[in-house]
Amino acid sequence: MCPVCKSDIGLLSWPGNKIVCRNCSDSFQSIEGIYQLISTDRLAKYEMFLDEYTRIRIAEGRGDHGNDYYQRLPEPSASDPLAWQWKIRNKSFRALLSALCLKSQKGKKIIDQGAGVGWLCNRLAEMGHHPLAIDINMDDMDGLSAGKNYDRRWPVIQAEFDNLPLADDQADVVIFNASLHYSTDYYNTLREALRVLANDGKLVIIDSPIYRKPGSGIQMKSQRHDFFEKKYGFRSDSINSIEFLTWDMIKDLGNSLGITWNVIRPWYGLGWAIRPLKATIKRTREPSTFAVLIAKRS
């Protein structure tokens, strides 16, 4: 669907990697097989965010470690400075596969929102599903262009969460892959995801931080940006992302969107489980928790 005029009569590919809407004649680019279905003025709003985001991510140790590294994900490499994080991602992924029976049921049309380097799409395609990768980040080490490290078998689109260039009622599953917390308006973001989801489809949120108290999330957000400013010289807050969920937020979103949540709590290990107790003893900020949140229309 055209992201400008919302026409779903189709986009036509022209020579020179140009894509033109048959209805409004707006044009978009296709670069290395990635459809850039976002208007130029909207993309400009993310320019500073993407620059700072990528600089931080690469400094953290995310980068080009070779094809084998990407193809292993979410299995962590021993030398990976973020191995601890990938262990969590991997356990969330395994819980997701089990909850949706994705190993036994093939051929699902699955939208990977916040696809990043494309590891989830790669795994889903290997299992016989039909994934679609969507992200705003085109970086070739930590964004959509890192898809060069796979024998890619899925479409890739640069687009916004709140303006998906997709027609209605077509996906079996929409997954926010460690990405919903980058939204600036959860209601709008999830409403747009439900628009493209088939009536009996599932909406999934994985690996977004959840707190009991909103003050804990606000404190985390402030501490995070303070750290960025001290370490990198900028706060990385040009986009006012919410950055966390609370259980009350999740409940309210379910009520306002007409969806019912199924909450799955993977076991991330004893060290992770006792973090709240440690925080209570030390009188420090409540730590975040993760869960696999699966929604269907009520």
N, C-alpha and C positions, 0 to 999 in steps of 0.2 A: 504494500500500500504506500502511496506517495506520502512522505512525512509533511508535505506542505499543504496540499489541497485535500488530502485524505481520500483521494479516489482509489478504489480497489480494482480498477479496470486493468491495472498492470503497468509495469515499467519495461521499457524496451532498451536493450543494449545496442549501442551504436559503435562503429569503429572508433578506435582511439580511447578505449576504456571509459566511454561516456555512457551514462544511463539517463534516459529522458522519459518524463511522464507523458503519457499520451493525452492526458486531460488538460494539465496546466502548462505543459512544456518546460517546467523546471528541470534542470539537469543536475546530475550527481556523478561522482567519479567512482570508478572501480580500480583500486590499486592492489596489485599482486593478488587478485582474487577476493579482495575485501571490499564489500559494497559500503561506501560512505554515504549512508542515507540520513544525513543531518544537514540542515541549512548552514550556510557559511556564517551567518550572524549568530546562530546558536552555538556553533563550534567555537567561535571567538570568546564566548563567555567562559569556556572551560580552559582556555589557553594557559593561564597562570596556574590553575589547579593542576593540570596535567604535567606541566613542567616541574612544579615542586613535588608532586606525588612521585613522579618517576625518579627524581634525584634522591628522595628519601628511600624509596624501595631498593634502588641499586646500592645505595650506601649500606643498607641492612644486609646485603649479601644476596639479593635476588638479581640474577643476571644470567648471561649466557654461559652455561656450564657444559654445553654440548648436547647433541641429540639424545643420548642415553639418559641424561638427567631429566629432561622434559618427559620422555616416554615412560620413565619410572613413576612419575607423580600419580597419585599422592603418596607413593612409597618414598620415604625419605632416604637420602644418601647419608652415609656416616659422616662425611666431611661437610655436609651442608650446615652453615651457621644457623639455619632456621629449621633444623631437623625436628625440634620439639614442637614447632607449629604444624609441620606436615604430619606428625604423628596424630595430632588432634584432628586435622583435616581428614586423614585416612579413616579414623574411627567414625567420624560423622558420615563419611562416604559409605562405609560398610553398613551403617545403620540405615541410611537412605535406601540402599539397594535392597535390604531385607524388608523394609517397611512397604516399599512399592513393588516388591517381587520383580525387580528389573532383571534379575539373572534368568528367570524362567519365562517371563513374558517378553517377547521380542517385538520389534517394529513400532515402538512408541515414538511419537513426534514430541521432542523435548526441547524447550527453549532454555538455554543456559544464560541467565542474566548476570552480567558481571563475569564473563567467561575468562577474562585475563589471558593467560598463555594457552588456554584451551585444553587443559588436562582432563577436565570432566567430560568434555565432548569426545575426546580421544577414547576414554574408557567406555563411554556409552556406545560409540560407534563400533568398538571391538565386540560389544555384546549383542550387536544386531539392531540397535535403535537408530533413529534418525534425528540427531541433535542439530541445533542451530545456535551458533555463538553470537552473543550480543555484548558489546562493551563500548565505552567511549574512548578507551585508551588504545592507541595504535602502536605503542612502543614495540620494537623488535626483540627486546629481551624480556619484558615483563607485561606485554600487552598482546593484542590480537596478532601482530606481525610475527610473534614467536611461534605461531602455528606452522611456520616453515620447518619446524623440527619434527613434524608428524607427517605421515603419509595421509594427508588430510582428505576426509571423505564427508565433509559437512560444509554448509554455507556459513559465511562469516560476515557480520554486519556491524558497522560503527553506527550507533544510534543512542538516543537517550531513553532512560527507563520510562519517562512519562510521555513519550511520543514514539511508540513503537511503529515502525513502518511495515506493519503486518495487518492483514484483514482479520475480521472477527472470527471467533469460534473455531479455531483450527488446531490448537496444541493439546496434546494429552496431558502434558506436565509442563509447568513453568517453575524453574528453580532459581532462587536468588542465592548464588554461590559465594558466600562470604562477602556479600555486596549490598544487602538491603540497607545497612546502616549508612551508606553513602547518599541515600535519598534525602532530599530536603522536605519531602512531604509524603509520609508513608501512605496516607489515604489515597492520594492521587496515583502514586506508584503502583500500589496493589490493585486499585480499580482498573488501571490500564492493563495490568497483567491478566486480570479476570476477563477483560474484553476479548483478548485473543485466545483465551482458554475455552476449550469445548465444555459444554454444559456439565458433563460428568468428569471433567478433568481435575487434576490435583495441583494446588499451588504449594510450593515448598520453600522454606527459609532454613538455610543451614549456616552455621558459623558466624552469626552476628551476636555481639555481646548483649546479654540480658541481665538486668538488675532487679532487685525487689523494690528499691527506692529510687525515684528519679534523681534525687540529690546526689546519689552515688555516681550515676551516669554523667551528670553535669560536672562533678568534680573530676572524673576520669578524663572527660573531654578537655577541661581546662589544663589539667596536668600534662596531657599529651601535647597540646599546642605550646605550652610553656617549654617542654623538653625540646620540641622541634626548633623553637626560636633560639634556645641556648646552644644547641648542637649544630644547627644548619644556618641560622641567621634569618629564618622566616618561620611564621606560625602555621603555614599551610592551612589557612582557613578562608581562602577566597570564595569558596563555595560553602554555604551554611548547611552542611550535612548534619543530620541529627546525631549519628554516630553510635546510638545505643537504643535498646528496647527495654521496656519494663513489662512485667506480667500484666499490669493494668492496661498499658498501651495495647498489648496483644488482645486482651479481652475486648477493649473498646473497638479496635479495628474489626474484630470478628462481628460484633453487634452492628456496626455501621455499614459493613460491606455485605452482610448476610452470609457469612461463612462460619463453619464450625472447625475448630482446631483439634488436631490430635497431636499431643506432645510426647516426643520420644526423647529419653535422656540416656545417651550412650555413656558407657563407663570409660572415663578418660584416665583412670588410674587413681591410686590412693592419694598421691601427692596433690592431684587436682581436687579431689573430693574434700580434703581437710583444709583447703584454702580459706573457706568462710570461718572455720574455727580459729585458725591462726590469726585472721584479721580481728576477730572478737577479742582474743587474748591480748593482742598488741594494740588494740583500739585504733586500727587503721581503716582506711576506706574499704567498704564492702567490695570483694572481687567480683568480676563478671562471671557469669555461667554461660554455657552453650546448651542448646537443645536443637533437635530436628523438629521443626514445626510444619505440619502437613495440614492443609486446609482444603475443604470441599464446600461447595455451595450448600447452604442449609436447605 
